Amino acid sequence: MSSNLIQMIWDSFLETIIMVAISGGIGALAGIPLGILLFVTDRKSFLPMPGFNAVLGTVINALRSVPFIILLVAIIPFTRLIVGSSIGTAAAIVPLTLSVAPFIARIVETSLREVDKGLVEAAQSMGATNMQIITKVLLPEAMPGIVAGLTISIISLIGYSAMAGAVGGGGLGDLGIRYGYQRFMPEVMWTVVIVLIILVQGIQSFGDWIVRRISHK
């Protein structure tokens, strides 16, 4: 494999890391508050708002139900509006963020549901405010589950970023399609696959390590 090709693989690897890191970060910043809202506004929670909860849940479910490759194409006008282009690494970040944020929201909601209700009731009996219950009780107790969910979300983003390569999104997926498939260079395709496997394994192991560190059990 030529040094030129090795450089392209490295550049594509960095593009994938940038796409996943930025979209994952923005997705978490949006998804975690949405997940908290879904939980606390449930009719059985301590801040029931059934109407708001139903609308928010419907919007999140609608975004989650759209396959990523379709979302990628469907929001091209919106992507152009945000970043000025529909191709390239920056353009891929927009659909990646929209796809992962609702996924993270549901993961956070599920993790919060697993927190012992007795802890919430104890905090309420001691006069804790709603914000204190969220920040001092719910989030610390649910953090292992949230981190495990975020790890899964990031790994999913890696797969989505490879799909974005099908429409010129850049990254390893784009390299694998343009050189490995269209130019009949199987060594490039297999190198991309191996790099993606190593990347996923590394992220999963790191996520598992964090979960073990912060778990109360």
C-alpha positions as CSV (number, residue, x, y, z in Angstrom):
1,M,0.0,0.0,0.0
2,S,1.5,3.3,-1.1
3,S,2.3,6.1,1.3
4,N,-0.2,8.3,-0.5
5,L,-3.0,5.8,0.2
6,I,-1.9,5.5,3.8
7,Q,-2.2,9.3,4.2
8,M,-5.7,9.2,2.7
9,I,-6.7,6.5,5.2
10,W,-5.3,8.6,8.0
11,D,-7.1,11.7,6.8
12,S,-10.4,9.8,6.4
13,F,-9.9,8.4,9.9
14,L,-9.6,11.9,11.3
15,E,-12.7,13.0,9.4
16,T,-14.6,10.1,11.0
17,I,-13.4,11.1,14.4
18,I,-14.4,14.7,13.9
19,M,-17.8,13.8,12.6
20,V,-18.5,11.4,15.5
21,A,-17.1,13.6,18.2
22,I,-18.9,16.8,17.2
23,S,-22.3,15.2,16.4
24,G,-22.0,13.0,19.5
25,G,-21.2,16.0,21.6
26,I,-24.0,18.1,20.3
27,G,-26.4,15.2,20.3
28,A,-25.6,14.6,24.0
29,L,-26.1,18.2,24.8
30,A,-29.5,18.1,23.2
31,G,-30.5,14.5,24.0
32,I,-29.7,14.5,27.8
33,P,-32.0,17.4,28.6
34,L,-34.7,16.0,26.3
35,G,-34.4,12.6,28.1
36,I,-34.7,14.4,31.5
37,L,-37.8,16.2,30.3
38,L,-39.4,13.0,29.0
39,F,-38.9,11.5,32.4
40,V,-39.9,14.3,34.8
41,T,-43.0,15.3,32.7
42,D,-44.4,11.7,32.6
43,R,-47.8,11.5,34.4
44,K,-46.2,9.2,37.0
45,S,-43.2,11.4,37.7
46,F,-42.9,14.4,40.1
47,L,-43.5,17.1,37.5
48,P,-46.4,15.6,35.4
49,M,-47.2,17.4,32.2
50,P,-49.0,14.7,30.1
51,G,-49.7,16.9,27.1
52,F,-46.2,18.3,26.8
53,N,-44.8,14.8,27.3
54,A,-47.0,13.3,24.6
55,V,-46.0,15.9,22.0
56,L,-42.3,15.7,22.9
57,G,-42.4,11.9,22.8
58,T,-44.1,11.9,19.4
59,V,-41.5,14.2,17.9
60,I,-38.6,12.1,19.3
61,N,-40.2,8.9,18.1
62,A,-40.8,10.4,14.6
63,L,-37.1,11.3,14.3
64,R,-36.0,7.9,15.6
65,S,-38.3,6.1,13.1
66,V,-36.6,7.6,10.0
67,P,-33.7,5.4,8.7
68,F,-30.5,7.4,8.7
69,I,-29.9,7.1,4.9
70,I,-33.3,8.6,4.2
71,L,-32.9,11.3,6.8
72,L,-29.5,12.1,5.3
73,V,-31.2,12.9,1.9
74,A,-34.4,14.3,3.2
75,I,-32.8,17.2,5.2
76,I,-30.4,18.2,2.4
77,P,-32.0,21.7,2.1
78,F,-31.7,22.1,5.9
79,T,-28.1,21.0,5.8
80,R,-27.3,23.5,3.1
81,L,-28.9,26.2,5.2
82,I,-26.8,25.3,8.2
83,V,-23.4,24.7,6.8
84,G,-23.7,25.9,3.2
85,S,-23.2,22.5,1.5
86,S,-24.7,19.1,1.4
87,I,-21.5,17.2,1.0
88,G,-18.4,16.8,3.1
89,T,-17.6,16.3,6.7
90,A,-19.3,19.4,8.0
91,A,-22.5,18.6,6.1
92,A,-22.6,15.0,7.5
93,I,-22.6,16.3,11.1
94,V,-26.1,17.8,10.7
95,P,-28.0,14.6,10.0
96,L,-25.7,12.6,12.4
97,T,-26.7,15.0,15.2
98,L,-30.4,14.8,14.3
99,S,-30.3,11.1,14.3
100,V,-28.4,10.5,17.6
101,A,-30.1,13.2,19.8
102,P,-33.5,11.5,20.0
103,F,-31.7,8.1,20.5
104,I,-29.8,9.5,23.5
105,A,-33.0,11.1,24.8
106,R,-34.7,7.7,25.1
107,I,-31.6,6.1,26.6
108,V,-31.5,8.8,29.3
109,E,-35.2,8.5,30.0
110,T,-34.8,4.7,30.4
111,S,-31.8,5.1,32.7
112,L,-33.7,7.5,34.9
113,R,-36.7,5.1,35.1
114,E,-34.4,2.6,36.7
115,V,-33.5,4.8,39.6
116,D,-35.1,3.7,42.9
117,K,-38.3,5.8,43.4
118,G,-37.6,5.6,47.1
119,L,-34.6,7.9,46.7
120,V,-36.7,10.5,45.0
121,E,-39.3,10.3,47.7
122,A,-36.7,10.6,50.4
123,A,-35.2,13.7,48.7
124,Q,-38.7,15.2,48.4
125,S,-39.4,14.5,52.1
126,M,-36.2,16.5,53.0
127,G,-37.5,19.5,51.0
128,A,-35.3,19.1,47.9
129,T,-36.3,21.2,44.9
130,N,-37.1,19.6,41.6
131,M,-33.7,20.7,40.2
132,Q,-31.9,19.3,43.2
133,I,-33.7,16.0,42.7
134,I,-32.5,15.9,39.1
135,T,-28.9,16.9,39.7
136,K,-28.3,15.4,43.1
137,V,-30.3,12.2,43.0
138,L,-31.5,11.1,39.5
139,L,-28.5,11.9,37.4
140,P,-25.8,10.5,39.8
141,E,-27.8,7.3,40.3
142,A,-28.5,6.9,36.5
143,M,-25.0,7.9,35.3
144,P,-23.7,4.3,34.7
145,G,-26.7,3.5,32.5
146,I,-26.4,6.9,30.7
147,V,-22.7,6.4,30.0
148,A,-23.3,2.9,28.7
149,G,-26.0,4.3,26.5
150,L,-23.8,7.1,25.3
151,T,-21.2,4.5,24.4
152,I,-23.7,2.6,22.3
153,S,-24.8,5.9,20.7
154,I,-21.2,6.8,19.7
155,I,-20.7,3.3,18.1
156,S,-24.0,3.7,16.2
157,L,-22.7,7.1,15.0
158,I,-19.6,5.4,13.6
159,G,-21.8,3.2,11.5
160,Y,-23.9,6.1,10.4
161,S,-20.8,8.1,9.5
162,A,-19.8,5.3,7.2
163,M,-23.2,5.4,5.6
164,A,-22.8,9.1,5.1
165,G,-19.9,8.3,2.8
166,A,-22.4,6.9,0.3
167,V,-23.4,10.5,-0.5
168,G,-20.0,12.2,-0.2
169,G,-20.0,12.7,3.5
170,G,-16.3,12.0,3.9
171,G,-14.6,9.8,6.4
172,L,-13.7,6.1,6.2
173,G,-17.0,5.2,4.6
174,D,-16.4,7.6,1.7
175,L,-12.9,6.2,1.3
176,G,-14.1,2.6,1.3
177,I,-16.8,3.3,-1.3
178,R,-14.7,5.4,-3.6
179,Y,-11.5,3.3,-3.6
180,G,-12.5,-0.1,-2.2
181,Y,-15.7,-0.5,-4.2
182,Q,-15.7,1.9,-7.2
183,R,-12.0,1.5,-8.0
184,F,-11.9,-2.2,-7.2
185,M,-9.2,-1.9,-4.5
186,P,-10.2,-4.6,-1.9
187,E,-7.1,-3.9,0.2
188,V,-8.5,-0.4,0.9
189,M,-11.9,-1.8,1.8
190,W,-10.5,-4.4,4.2
191,T,-8.2,-1.7,5.8
192,V,-11.2,0.5,6.4
193,V,-13.1,-2.4,7.9
194,I,-10.2,-3.3,10.2
195,V,-9.8,0.3,11.3
196,L,-13.5,0.6,12.0
197,I,-13.5,-2.6,14.1
198,I,-10.5,-1.4,16.1
199,L,-12.2,2.0,16.7
200,V,-15.4,0.4,17.8
201,Q,-13.6,-2.0,20.1
202,G,-11.6,0.8,21.7
203,I,-14.7,3.0,22.3
204,Q,-16.6,0.1,23.8
205,S,-13.8,-0.9,26.1
206,F,-13.3,2.7,27.2
207,G,-17.1,3.1,27.8
208,D,-17.2,-0.1,29.8
209,W,-14.2,1.1,31.9
210,I,-15.9,4.4,32.7
211,V,-19.1,2.5,33.7
212,R,-17.2,0.3,36.1
213,R,-15.5,3.3,37.6
214,I,-18.7,5.2,38.3
215,S,-21.0,2.3,39.2
216,H,-22.2,2.1,42.8
217,K,-22.6,-1.7,42.5
